[in-house]
Amino acid sequence: MLRKVATSPHLMRALTAIGKSKEGMSDAELDDATNDNSEWTSLWVIRQLTALGFIEFKVDFFGNPARYQLTDAGRSALAAITGQPPPKPPMAAPPRPQSPPTPPSPQPVAQKAA
């Protein structure tokens, strides 16, 4: 199976492009990276790599485009085909520690002169 992926220029371009991107690639970015100018070919490539389990589709719920990212199987397949060490998975940003709001400090009350 890896031999078939390695001999397909479309699959290899897409797999290496997704592997090089840190955050994954959107549909438009993947289409530009493969440089085939064919939405049908891009759709075929995405279906093939998804069916093989080499990429996955991550949806962003806050309005950013959804992205394709390499799976562990995709990283090991890319390493086996290219002979390069597998790309590191994207690091998730550590959650910010939530500190409780500090109450305002009490102000001294000015005394009235009589």
CYANA upper distance limits for C-alpha pairs under 8 A (distance plus 0.5 A):
  1 MET  CA      5 VAL  CA      7.00
  2 LEU  CA      6 ALA  CA      6.48
  2 LEU  CA     77 ALA  CA      7.52
  2 LEU  CA     81 ILE  CA      7.50
  3 ARG  CA      7 THR  CA      6.67
  3 ARG  CA     81 ILE  CA      8.44
  4 LYS  CA      8 SER  CA      6.87
  5 VAL  CA     11 LEU  CA      6.51
  5 VAL  CA     12 MET  CA      7.07
  6 ALA  CA     11 LEU  CA      8.04
  6 ALA  CA     12 MET  CA      6.60
  6 ALA  CA     81 ILE  CA      6.83
  7 THR  CA     12 MET  CA      8.30
  8 SER  CA     12 MET  CA      6.71
  9 PRO  CA     13 ARG  CA      6.53
 10 HIS  CA     14 ALA  CA      6.77
 10 HIS  CA     34 THR  CA      7.24
 10 HIS  CA     41 THR  CA      8.47
 10 HIS  CA     45 VAL  CA      7.24
 11 LEU  CA     15 LEU  CA      6.50
 11 LEU  CA     45 VAL  CA      6.31
 11 LEU  CA     49 LEU  CA      7.89
 12 MET  CA     16 THR  CA      6.48
 13 ARG  CA     17 ALA  CA      6.49
 13 ARG  CA     33 ALA  CA      7.96
 13 ARG  CA     34 THR  CA      6.07
 14 ALA  CA     18 ILE  CA      6.60
 14 ALA  CA     30 LEU  CA      7.26
 14 ALA  CA     33 ALA  CA      7.59
 14 ALA  CA     34 THR  CA      6.22
 14 ALA  CA     45 VAL  CA      7.85
 15 LEU  CA     19 GLY  CA      6.55
 15 LEU  CA     49 LEU  CA      8.39
 15 LEU  CA     70 LEU  CA      8.40
 15 LEU  CA     74 GLY  CA      8.29
 15 LEU  CA     78 LEU  CA      7.64
 16 THR  CA     20 LYS  CA      6.63
 16 THR  CA     78 LEU  CA      7.74
 17 ALA  CA     21 SER  CA      6.96
 17 ALA  CA     30 LEU  CA      7.92
 17 ALA  CA     33 ALA  CA      6.87
 17 ALA  CA     34 THR  CA      8.14
 18 ILE  CA     24 GLY  CA      6.35
 18 ILE  CA     25 MET  CA      6.64
 18 ILE  CA     30 LEU  CA      8.05
 18 ILE  CA     68 TYR  CA      7.68
 18 ILE  CA     69 GLN  CA      6.80
 18 ILE  CA     70 LEU  CA      7.09
 19 GLY  CA     24 GLY  CA      8.30
 19 GLY  CA     69 GLN  CA      8.13
 19 GLY  CA     70 LEU  CA      6.83
 19 GLY  CA     75 ARG  CA      7.77
 19 GLY  CA     78 LEU  CA      8.42
 19 GLY  CA     87 PRO  CA      6.75
 20 LYS  CA     87 PRO  CA      7.76
 21 SER  CA     25 MET  CA      7.30
 22 LYS  CA     89 PRO  CA      8.14
 22 LYS  CA     90 PRO  CA      6.06
 23 GLU  CA     67 ARG  CA      8.17
 23 GLU  CA     69 GLN  CA      7.87
 23 GLU  CA     90 PRO  CA      6.76
 24 GLY  CA     67 ARG  CA      5.83
 24 GLY  CA     68 TYR  CA      5.71
 24 GLY  CA     69 GLN  CA      5.11
 24 GLY  CA     70 LEU  CA      8.10
 25 MET  CA     29 GLU  CA      6.11
 25 MET  CA     30 LEU  CA      6.28
 25 MET  CA     67 ARG  CA      5.36
 25 MET  CA     68 TYR  CA      5.70
 25 MET  CA     69 GLN  CA      7.37
 26 SER  CA     30 LEU  CA      6.56
 26 SER  CA     65 PRO  CA      6.65
 26 SER  CA     66 ALA  CA      6.35
 26 SER  CA     67 ARG  CA      4.95
 26 SER  CA     68 TYR  CA      6.75
 27 ASP  CA     31 ASP  CA      6.62
 27 ASP  CA     66 ALA  CA      8.44
 27 ASP  CA     67 ARG  CA      7.75
 27 ASP  CA     68 TYR  CA      8.36
 28 ALA  CA     32 ASP  CA      6.72
 29 GLU  CA     33 ALA  CA      6.55
 30 LEU  CA     34 THR  CA      6.60
 30 LEU  CA     42 SER  CA      8.21
 31 ASP  CA     35 ASN  CA      6.66
 31 ASP  CA     36 ASP  CA      7.55
 31 ASP  CA     37 ASN  CA      7.41
 31 ASP  CA     38 SER  CA      8.25
 31 ASP  CA     39 GLU  CA      7.82
 31 ASP  CA     42 SER  CA      6.65
 32 ASP  CA     36 ASP  CA      8.19
 32 ASP  CA     37 ASN  CA      8.08
 34 THR  CA     42 SER  CA      8.32
 36 ASP  CA     41 THR  CA      7.81
 36 ASP  CA     42 SER  CA      8.21
 38 SER  CA     42 SER  CA      6.82
 39 GLU  CA     43 LEU  CA      6.52
 40 TRP  CA     44 TRP  CA      6.67
 41 THR  CA     45 VAL  CA      6.63
 42 SER  CA     46 ILE  CA      6.64
 43 LEU  CA     47 ARG  CA      6.61
 44 TRP  CA     48 GLN  CA      6.60
 45 VAL  CA     49 LEU  CA      6.66
 46 ILE  CA     50 THR  CA      6.43
 47 ARG  CA     51 ALA  CA      6.40
 48 GLN  CA     52 LEU  CA      6.70
 49 LEU  CA     53 GLY  CA      6.75
 49 LEU  CA     54 PHE  CA      5.77
 49 LEU  CA     55 ILE  CA      6.31
 50 THR  CA     54 PHE  CA      6.37
 50 THR  CA     55 ILE  CA      5.64
 50 THR  CA     56 GLU  CA      6.63
 53 GLY  CA     71 THR  CA      7.49
 53 GLY  CA     73 ALA  CA      7.06
 53 GLY  CA     74 GLY  CA      7.38
 54 PHE  CA     70 LEU  CA      6.35
 54 PHE  CA     71 THR  CA      5.91
 54 PHE  CA     72 ASP  CA      7.92
 54 PHE  CA     73 ALA  CA      5.95
 54 PHE  CA     74 GLY  CA      4.20
 54 PHE  CA     75 ARG  CA      7.92
 54 PHE  CA     77 ALA  CA      8.12
 55 ILE  CA     68 TYR  CA      6.77
 55 ILE  CA     69 GLN  CA      5.86
 55 ILE  CA     70 LEU  CA      4.87
 55 ILE  CA     71 THR  CA      5.74
 55 ILE  CA     74 GLY  CA      6.67
 56 GLU  CA     68 TYR  CA      6.01
 56 GLU  CA     69 GLN  CA      5.93
 56 GLU  CA     70 LEU  CA      6.86
 56 GLU  CA     71 THR  CA      6.90
 57 PHE  CA     66 ALA  CA      7.47
 57 PHE  CA     67 ARG  CA      6.29
 57 PHE  CA     68 TYR  CA      5.12
 57 PHE  CA     69 GLN  CA      7.01
 58 LYS  CA     66 ALA  CA      6.11
 58 LYS  CA     67 ARG  CA      5.73
 58 LYS  CA     68 TYR  CA      6.64
 58 LYS  CA     69 GLN  CA      7.70
 59 VAL  CA     65 PRO  CA      7.86
 59 VAL  CA     66 ALA  CA      4.93
 59 VAL  CA     67 ARG  CA      7.08
 60 ASP  CA     64 ASN  CA      6.26
 60 ASP  CA     65 PRO  CA      6.97
 60 ASP  CA     66 ALA  CA      5.96
 60 ASP  CA     67 ARG  CA      8.43
 70 LEU  CA     74 GLY  CA      5.77
 70 LEU  CA     75 ARG  CA      6.67
 70 LEU  CA     89 PRO  CA      8.42
 71 THR  CA     75 ARG  CA      6.75
 72 ASP  CA     76 SER  CA      6.77
 73 ALA  CA     77 ALA  CA      6.52
 74 GLY  CA     78 LEU  CA      6.49
 75 ARG  CA     79 ALA  CA      6.68
 75 ARG  CA     86 PRO  CA      5.81
 75 ARG  CA     87 PRO  CA      6.82
 76 SER  CA     80 ALA  CA      6.60
 76 SER  CA     86 PRO  CA      6.52
 77 ALA  CA     81 ILE  CA      6.60
 78 LEU  CA     82 THR  CA      6.47
 78 LEU  CA     83 GLY  CA      8.43
 78 LEU  CA     84 GLN  CA      8.38
 78 LEU  CA     86 PRO  CA      7.24
 79 ALA  CA     83 GLY  CA      5.80
 79 ALA  CA     84 GLN  CA      5.60
 79 ALA  CA     85 PRO  CA      5.93
 79 ALA  CA     86 PRO  CA      5.30
 79 ALA  CA     87 PRO  CA      8.38
 80 ALA  CA     84 GLN  CA      7.95
